[in-house]
Amino acid sequence: MNYRISFILLILFSVGILLIWRPFSDGSDTDNTTRSGVMSPDFTATGLKTRLFETGGSLAHQLDAQRMAHYVQIGLTELQSPVYSVFTDNNQATWQISAEQGTFYDDQTLILERDVEIVALQPDTAIQRVVTEYLVIDMAAETMRTDSPVSLFGPGLAIQGNGLKADLYAERMELNQHVKTVFEPTQ
């Protein structure tokens, strides 16, 4: 009886060793796994300038970046120092939005991160500058939003809040949560 148990244990031990060793594997599986762990961009560019036009031919949006890297397989473009501009029907820039880095997705979503600054380019706006750390721009719907803390500045006005929703063409901004407002009379 001990002979049979010893023989079965020897066979199980041998099968275990074979499964761990796998001499029938050529090692190409581990090479492919290692290579796919770090994805390389399909193409890169410096000094990128992209313009999007309305159906009538007027300029709607412009996106500039110092450097970009595009990944076709996952449908995104990484942007370094992006600057996004919104134009009115008469090709006048109304808003300019800049950040340290950004990501542009194939579904026309632009995500901006770190030192995001929104500047009104028209002189007659109540809010001239907005600062936050994270912003999502839906270029197709022409809206932007964030849940991060925001600071809004205008002539003699400073507003702090959490979260923001904005319509780029209606030029309407709404704070999700108001924190503080400071009025400074202008002389």
Residue, then its C-alpha position, 0 to 999 in steps of 0.5 A: m500500500n505504501y508503494r502505491i501512495s508513494f508512486i501517486l505522490l511521485i506522479l503528482f510531484s512530477v506534474g507540479i514541477l512540469l507546470i512550474w517549469r513549463p519547458f514547452s513555453d518559448g518565453s514570447d508570452t512574457d515578452n509581449t506582456t512586458r512590451s504592452g505594459v508601457m504603451s508608446p504613442d502612435f505619433t507626437a508633435t510639438g507646437l500643435k495648433t488645432r482649429l475646429f470650424e462650424t458648418g458655416g465655416s466660422l472658427a468655433h474652437q482652437l487648441d494649442a499645445q507645446r507638445m502632444a502624444h497621440y495614442v490611437q488604440i485608446g483614443l486619447t491625446e496627451l497635451q503639455s501646456p494646452v491652451y483652449s480658445v472659444f470663439t463667437d460667431n464673428n470669429q472673436a475669441t471670448w474665453q481662453i483656458s490654459a493648464e499645465q497638462g491636458t488629455f483630449y479624448d476622441d469623443q471631444t472631451l478635453i480634461l485640463e489639470r494643474d493650474v487651470e486658468i480661464v480668462a475672459l477675453q471680452p472686456d465687459t464681463a463680470i468674471q474676468r478670471v477663474v482658477t481651479e486645478y481640474l476642468v472637464i470641457d465637453m466641446a460638442a455640448e460647449t460646456m465645462r465643469t469641475d468639482s474642484p475648488v474654484s476662485l472667480f475674479g472680476p473688477g472689485l470681486a473675488i469669489q471662492g466656491n467648490g465646483l462649477k458648471a458653465d455654458l461657453y456660448a451663453e457665457r453663464m457660470e454657476l457655482n455648485q457650492h459658494v464658500k466666500t465672496v469678497f467685494e473690493p470697491t474700485q476707486 
